[in-house]
Amino acid sequence: MKRAVRFGIPLVVTVVLGYLLLRRISLAEMVKLASGISPVAGVVLILLTALFVGLRGLRFRAVISTQLAPNGFIGPAAAYTLSAQLLPGGAGELTLPVLLSPLGISAGQSMAMLVVCRLLDLVLSLTLGAVLWVLIGTTGSHLPMVGLGASVIIVMVASLLFVPAVQRHLSAWLDTVIARRPSKLVVMTREAVATVAGFSGMRVLRVVALTLMLKLLASSFYYFLALILQARLSFLQVALATQLSTLFMAVPVQGVAGLGTVDAWWALSLKLVGLPTTTAIYYAIIFHFSYLLATAALGIWPLVRRVGSLSGRLA
């Protein structure tokens, strides 16, 4: 029953939002607009996505500070990028430990990666969104101050994990729990705390710098797509919409493969930066499917190969 509800809700969300969005547009007009993306442009979009995936792999490596070769993370990062989009309700995030296990990375280290990377994504999207909101001249709103305030609060709370005294007390408490009633989740949490405890100042700066580069690449991907579609949007507007959509996608309920929800979040983000509602929906759907196809081109083989490896072990 719980499994049916867990997968039934994303399906219902996809159907409802998909219907509401599609009834506002013309499919013929959508096809005409998307046909403006030439094969050469498609290759450029895939190359931008490849750079994004490569940087994501480098960020994973920087979080755990391993001596493993950087190119070893490219396949898992590509597969993770695709699975995070395809599986509903954040289930794709849980594939990271499975994808990284062949590299000898524990589930606890993978958990640390997810927590650190997602916190950084959230903080930087809030901060950049607030700054960009001001730069593009949007006035009459308290959203920038709300975004900056939320960023400060998250950073203050998260920074407690890097305080040695907090780490010692948390580790001691987890050791006590493990001794009394060991469980995989508690052991993973203990490993994650140990991973975070190894962070140095330079390591934090390296991860932050890589995250900023990821933000820049993501905005460049969508800006290039906007130029192809002849959308009247500046780079700063596209960058703001990218940060807004990232924040909206943090909502725990998502559609199957992001269908319906990702399109709705992008449409809302593009509307907030100045596009009319109908135009925003057209671009939102094209943005979503362009990124999905680009990540599929890079991630489908590593994902299938890993699934095949697991199936072979279980057989």
Secondary structure, DSSP 8 states (H G I E B T S, - for coil): -HHHHHHHHHHHHHHHHHHHHHTTS-HHHHHHHHTTS-HHHHHHHHHHHHHHHHHHHHHHHHHHT--S-GGGGHHHHHHHHHHHHHSGGGGGGGGHHHHHGGGT--HHHHHHHHHHHHHHHHHHHHHHHHHHHHHTT--S-SHHHHHHHHHHHHHHHHHGGG-HHHHHHHHHHHHHHHHHS--HHHHHHHHHHHHHHT--HHHHHHHHHHHHHHHHHHHHHHHHHHHHTT----HHHHHHHHHHHHHHTTSS---GGGTTHHHHHHHHHHHHTT--HHHHHHHHHHHHHHHHHHHHHHHHHHHHHHHHHHHHHH-
